[in-house]
Amino acid sequence: MDLLAIVAHPDDADIFCGGTLAKHADRGDDVVVAHMTRGEYGGFDTTESDIAATREAEATEAAEVLGCDCTFLGFEDGRITYSLENRRRIVEVIRQYEPAVVLTHYEDDMHPDHRTTSELVTDAYYMASLPLVETESDPHDPDNVYFFGKPTSSFDPEVYVDIAEYQETKERAIERHKSQVSFLQEHGGIDGEFDDLVDSTRAEARVLGTEAGAQFVEGFVPLHQPTTDYLR
């Protein structure tokens, strides 16, 4: 099963679904992280281009730790907007990589980039299979979209992935985002649930693990239930 994670910022995949990505990569699946932006608003006392270059390098290193590939889609941090043109751009990304499953942000999220990314991916998932929607690549029909979310939102997981064997890998990937580890500690407040990236994500994985009967877990909400679930 090939996976495509479409995330707003360079550290989002590692924080929210890094264990799942590492688990599938270790199984031999093709796993790609597509970053909508280069995260150029995520820093202090420097230029956007400098921050973007740092975060792109960190994300590339983190992807290597997880065992997956990564790409950057060229949207502007803090300025992702919903439009037909942008939806078509995501349709092309889905068609290009031909994933069986797409992972992305849950719709209820404080960050506007997360919310808009969720909406674009959800709608592009549907449009990607339609032959008359023209992009450079051929139509593709992924099996499903799975959403990940913040513990501070209304996010209520329905699917649990046991990442006990990959929690350490996930943490090593998060640690590659050195600029964000320090930025979020100083930022506080708004992203308070992630003041300490490693400790916070480990605690969340442990809480979800308690619900699912495992040591460490990542949770997801599927866009739709497979038909077989209704026929059993």
One Martini backbone bead per residue (centre of mass of N, CA, C, O) as a GRO file, in nm:
protein
  232
    1MET     BB    1   0.091   0.040   0.028
    2ASP     BB    2   0.063   0.361  -0.080
    3LEU     BB    3   0.178   0.682   0.048
    4LEU     BB    4   0.027   1.018   0.095
    5ALA     BB    5   0.143   1.312   0.247
    6ILE     BB    6  -0.045   1.615   0.304
    7VAL     BB    7   0.118   1.909   0.418
    8ALA     BB    8   0.173   2.231   0.531
    9HIS     BB    9   0.440   2.156   0.700
   10PRO     BB   10   0.761   2.026   0.764
   11ASP     BB   11   0.654   1.889   1.063
   12ASP     BB   12   0.371   1.748   1.046
   13ALA     BB   13   0.424   1.451   0.974
   14ASP     BB   14   0.599   1.376   1.221
   15ILE     BB   15   0.392   1.449   1.442
   16PHE     BB   16   0.116   1.295   1.328
   17CYS     BB   17   0.257   1.037   1.117
   18GLY     BB   18   0.551   0.915   1.148
   19GLY     BB   19   0.501   0.619   1.237
   20THR     BB   20   0.332   0.531   0.992
   21LEU     BB   21   0.539   0.594   0.775
   22ALA     BB   22   0.765   0.412   0.885
   23LYS     BB   23   0.608   0.146   0.879
   24HIS     BB   24   0.557   0.142   0.567
   25ALA     BB   25   0.848   0.172   0.475
   26ASP     BB   26   0.946  -0.093   0.618
   27ARG     BB   27   0.750  -0.273   0.428
   28GLY     BB   28   0.796  -0.130   0.122
   29ASP     BB   29   0.660   0.122   0.081
   30ASP     BB   30   0.554   0.402  -0.083
   31VAL     BB   31   0.665   0.716   0.063
   32VAL     BB   32   0.514   1.048   0.072
   33VAL     BB   33   0.596   1.395   0.132
   34ALA     BB   34   0.383   1.681   0.094
   35HIS     BB   35   0.468   2.017   0.102
   36MET     BB   36   0.310   2.302   0.073
   37THR     BB   37   0.532   2.435   0.247
   38ARG     BB   38   0.839   2.591   0.402
   39GLY     BB   39   0.782   2.755   0.674
   40GLU     BB   40   0.854   3.086   0.675
   41TYR     BB   41   0.698   3.169   0.961
   42GLY     BB   42   0.891   2.969   1.153
   43GLY     BB   43   1.029   3.246   1.304
   44PHE     BB   44   1.306   3.454   1.413
   45ASP     BB   45   1.513   3.705   1.319
   46THR     BB   46   1.454   3.660   1.001
   47THR     BB   47   1.413   3.539   0.697
   48GLU     BB   48   1.208   3.364   0.500
   49SER     BB   49   1.429   3.226   0.325
   50ASP     BB   50   1.595   3.115   0.560
   51ILE     BB   51   1.377   2.946   0.693
   52ALA     BB   52   1.304   2.773   0.448
   53ALA     BB   53   1.583   2.642   0.410
   54THR     BB   54   1.597   2.510   0.687
   55ARG     BB   55   1.326   2.346   0.674
   56GLU     BB   56   1.389   2.181   0.423
   57ALA     BB   57   1.637   2.038   0.537
   58GLU     BB   58   1.496   1.910   0.781
   59ALA     BB   59   1.277   1.751   0.621
   60THR     BB   60   1.474   1.577   0.460
   61GLU     BB   61   1.602   1.438   0.705
   62ALA     BB   62   1.339   1.323   0.826
   63ALA     BB   63   1.263   1.145   0.585
   64GLU     BB   64   1.512   0.963   0.606
   65VAL     BB   65   1.441   0.847   0.882
   66LEU     BB   66   1.157   0.725   0.782
   67GLY     BB   67   1.196   0.629   0.462
   68CYS     BB   68   1.116   0.881   0.282
   69ASP     BB   69   0.985   1.099   0.067
   70CYS     BB   70   1.010   1.447  -0.061
   71THR     BB   71   0.812   1.750  -0.115
   72PHE     BB   72   0.751   2.080  -0.273
   73LEU     BB   73   0.467   2.294  -0.374
   74GLY     BB   74   0.481   2.633  -0.330
   75PHE     BB   75   0.342   2.743  -0.102
   76GLU     BB   76   0.238   2.985   0.130
   77ASP     BB   77   0.286   3.068   0.435
   78GLY     BB   78  -0.030   3.158   0.563
   79ARG     BB   79  -0.151   3.151   0.227
   80ILE     BB   80  -0.358   2.935   0.194
   81THR     BB   81  -0.594   2.883  -0.066
   82TYR     BB   82  -0.910   2.850  -0.196
   83SER     BB   83  -0.913   2.702  -0.527
   84LEU     BB   84  -0.930   2.573  -0.834
   85GLU     BB   85  -0.628   2.582  -0.891
   86ASN     BB   86  -0.534   2.442  -0.624
   87ARG     BB   87  -0.695   2.186  -0.661
   88ARG     BB   88  -0.551   2.104  -0.924
   89ARG     BB   89  -0.272   2.073  -0.798
   90ILE     BB   90  -0.356   1.831  -0.613
   91VAL     BB   91  -0.451   1.644  -0.828
   92GLU     BB   92  -0.170   1.613  -0.958
   93VAL     BB   93  -0.028   1.491  -0.714
   94ILE     BB   94  -0.201   1.237  -0.690
   95ARG     BB   95  -0.147   1.136  -0.980
   96GLN     BB   96   0.161   1.121  -0.972
   97TYR     BB   97   0.176   0.909  -0.707
   98GLU     BB   98  -0.050   0.693  -0.675
   99PRO     BB   99  -0.210   0.640  -0.417
  100ALA     BB  100  -0.394   0.453  -0.190
  101VAL     BB  101  -0.321   0.669   0.039
  102VAL     BB  102  -0.430   0.963   0.217
  103LEU     BB  103  -0.276   1.213   0.418
  104THR     BB  104  -0.426   1.458   0.652
  105HIS     BB  105  -0.587   1.709   0.775
  106TYR     BB  106  -0.805   1.816   0.989
  107GLU     BB  107  -1.062   2.049   0.974
  108ASP     BB  108  -1.022   2.095   1.287
  109ASP     BB  109  -0.825   2.391   1.307
  110MET     BB  110  -0.648   2.669   1.393
  111HIS     BB  111  -0.492   2.647   1.133
  112PRO     BB  112  -0.546   2.764   0.818
  113ASP     BB  113  -0.360   2.570   0.658
  114HIS     BB  114  -0.488   2.309   0.759
  115ARG     BB  115  -0.779   2.357   0.667
  116THR     BB  116  -0.720   2.405   0.362
  117THR     BB  117  -0.575   2.144   0.305
  118SER     BB  118  -0.809   1.959   0.374
  119GLU     BB  119  -1.002   2.067   0.156
  120LEU     BB  120  -0.828   2.024  -0.095
  121VAL     BB  121  -0.781   1.718  -0.062
  122THR     BB  122  -1.071   1.620  -0.052
  123ASP     BB  123  -1.152   1.733  -0.336
  124ALA     BB  124  -0.917   1.609  -0.502
  125TYR     BB  125  -0.979   1.314  -0.452
  126TYR     BB  126  -1.235   1.318  -0.624
  127MET     BB  127  -1.117   1.455  -0.895
  128ALA     BB  128  -0.874   1.255  -0.974
  129SER     BB  129  -1.077   1.035  -1.129
  130LEU     BB  130  -1.157   1.239  -1.351
  131PRO     BB  131  -1.110   1.254  -1.690
  132LEU     BB  132  -1.211   1.571  -1.740
  133VAL     BB  133  -0.983   1.636  -1.547
  134GLU     BB  134  -0.717   1.833  -1.641
  135THR     BB  135  -0.387   1.710  -1.643
  136GLU     BB  136  -0.079   1.575  -1.684
  137SER     BB  137  -0.201   1.339  -1.543
  138ASP     BB  138  -0.356   1.065  -1.480
  139PRO     BB  139  -0.601   0.923  -1.348
  140HIS     BB  140  -0.686   0.873  -0.990
  141ASP     BB  141  -0.798   0.620  -0.727
  142PRO     BB  142  -0.809   0.631  -0.420
  143ASP     BB  143  -0.928   0.468  -0.145
  144ASN     BB  144  -0.837   0.702   0.076
  145VAL     BB  145  -0.882   0.928   0.351
  146TYR     BB  146  -0.670   1.036   0.626
  147PHE     BB  147  -0.706   1.195   0.937
  148PHE     BB  148  -0.531   1.428   1.130
  149GLY     BB  149  -0.492   1.563   1.478
  150LYS     BB  150  -0.549   1.762   1.737
  151PRO     BB  151  -0.615   1.746   2.078
  152THR     BB  152  -0.768   2.046   2.070
  153SER     BB  153  -0.978   1.928   1.901
  154SER     BB  154  -1.255   1.733   1.762
  155PHE     BB  155  -1.079   1.499   1.740
  156ASP     BB  156  -1.188   1.143   1.670
  157PRO     BB  157  -1.069   0.854   1.653
  158GLU     BB  158  -1.113   0.537   1.446
  159VAL     BB  159  -0.809   0.488   1.374
  160TYR     BB  160  -0.541   0.261   1.470
  161VAL     BB  161  -0.180   0.288   1.501
  162ASP     BB  162   0.079   0.085   1.573
  163ILE     BB  163   0.405   0.249   1.693
  164ALA     BB  164   0.601   0.115   1.898
  165GLU     BB  165   0.844   0.047   1.684
  166TYR     BB  166   0.836   0.386   1.583
  167GLN     BB  167   0.871   0.608   1.799
  168GLU     BB  168   1.176   0.658   1.784
  169THR     BB  169   1.180   0.742   1.489
  170LYS     BB  170   0.992   0.980   1.518
  171GLU     BB  171   1.170   1.138   1.719
  172ARG     BB  172   1.416   1.165   1.532
  173ALA     BB  173   1.265   1.330   1.319
  174ILE     BB  174   1.180   1.569   1.497
  175GLU     BB  175   1.479   1.648   1.581
  176ARG     BB  176   1.548   1.770   1.294
  177HIS     BB  177   1.362   2.023   1.392
  178LYS     BB  178   1.534   2.247   1.548
  179SER     BB  179   1.389   2.521   1.492
  180GLN     BB  180   1.105   2.421   1.614
  181VAL     BB  181   1.175   2.343   1.897
  182SER     BB  182   1.249   2.641   1.974
  183PHE     BB  183   1.009   2.803   1.863
  184LEU     BB  184   0.776   2.665   2.034
  185GLN     BB  185   0.893   2.737   2.311
  186GLU     BB  186   0.863   3.053   2.255
  187HIS     BB  187   0.574   3.083   2.149
  188GLY     BB  188   0.348   2.950   2.270
  189GLY     BB  189   0.014   2.913   2.346
  190ILE     BB  190  -0.100   2.848   2.057
  191ASP     BB  191   0.122   2.585   2.067
  192GLY     BB  192   0.120   2.449   2.363
  193GLU     BB  193   0.095   2.133   2.298
  194PHE     BB  194   0.408   2.190   2.149
  195ASP     BB  195   0.646   2.295   2.325
  196ASP     BB  196   0.736   1.984   2.329
  197LEU     BB  197   0.756   1.779   2.081
  198VAL     BB  198   0.842   1.504   2.192
  199ASP     BB  199   0.679   1.489   2.459
  200SER     BB  200   0.398   1.550   2.337
  201THR     BB  201   0.382   1.317   2.126
  202ARG     BB  202   0.427   1.089   2.326
  203ALA     BB  203   0.181   1.145   2.505
  204GLU     BB  204  -0.032   1.114   2.281
  205ALA     BB  205   0.045   0.820   2.201
  206ARG     BB  206  -0.020   0.706   2.485
  207VAL     BB  207  -0.317   0.782   2.503
  208LEU     BB  208  -0.405   0.627   2.247
  209GLY     BB  209  -0.297   0.356   2.351
  210THR     BB  210  -0.498   0.323   2.581
  211GLU     BB  211  -0.749   0.308   2.392
  212ALA     BB  212  -0.610   0.061   2.200
  213GLY     BB  213  -0.397  -0.134   2.350
  214ALA     BB  214  -0.119   0.033   2.340
  215GLN     BB  215   0.164   0.212   2.372
  216PHE     BB  216   0.170   0.338   2.068
  217VAL     BB  217  -0.035   0.587   1.888
  218GLU     BB  218  -0.211   0.660   1.587
  219GLY     BB  219  -0.473   0.876   1.470
  220PHE     BB  220  -0.778   0.838   1.263
  221VAL     BB  221  -0.995   0.970   1.000
  222PRO     BB  222  -1.211   0.867   0.773
  223LEU     BB  223  -1.384   0.968   0.504
  224HIS     BB  224  -1.461   0.661   0.444
  225GLN     BB  225  -1.627   0.366   0.435
  226PRO     BB  226  -1.610   0.072   0.340
  227THR     BB  227  -1.842  -0.128   0.200
  228THR     BB  228  -1.786  -0.387   0.371
  229ASP     BB  229  -1.885  -0.263   0.645
  230TYR     BB  230  -2.196  -0.279   0.550
  231LEU     BB  231  -2.205  -0.604   0.460
  232ARG     BB  232  -2.139  -0.765   0.737
   0.00000   0.00000   0.00000
